[in-house]
Structure formats: structure tokens, C-alpha cells
Amino acid sequence: MAYEAGALDATLSAAAGDDPALFAELRHAFVESLKTHVDLLGRARCDGNWQVSAMRIKGLAASFQVWPLLALAEEALLCAPGEPVVIRKLQGFVAEFSDIEA
């Protein structure tokens, strides 16, 4: 899945204004939060923990207008806890996104 940074960057630019340091800090915070929630999703084994983790990823994606991530979060919400395919997709998204951030 190719990541399109346009909507996220526009959202972060609106929040950071002309401050490149703030922009970088917000982008880093987004990536770290995403990594944490994907990790929690990967470790979730009960319906409740899986749903909470997937909803947090969905909320993060919606807040920053990262539509491919939102679609993955919705896919996770439809899966059984521990579904390896959706976990790998999310981990791949995080890895690709982290490469863009670096």
C-alpha cells in the first residue's frame, strides 16, 4: 500500500503554522501513537481489547485524515481478535509511514 502524505501533512501544517519544529514534533507524536496502538492491537486477544485498540487507530486516522489507515482500522474492527492478516497490514503501514518520516 503506497502511503499518501498529503492530507496528513496539510492537517499538521494547519496546526503548526510556519513552525517546522512543531510540524516535526506533531508528525513524530502521530507516528509514536500509531506504533503504540498497533502494538496493543497485535497483543489483544479478547474482543474488548481488540475493539478498543482498533477504535483508537481509527480515531487517530480520522483526526489526521489518513484515509488508508482509517480503512485498515475499519477492517480490523470487522476481524476476530488476533487476525494476523490485518495486523501485518497495519505493521506494514507503520513501517512504510516511519520510512517517510525519517
Secondary structure, 3 states (H helix, E strand, C coil): CCCCCHHHHHHHHHHHCCCHHHHHHHHHHHHHHHHHHHHHHHHCCCHHHHHHHHHHHHHHHHHCCCHHHHHHHHHHHHCCCCCHHHHHHHHHHHHHHHHHHC
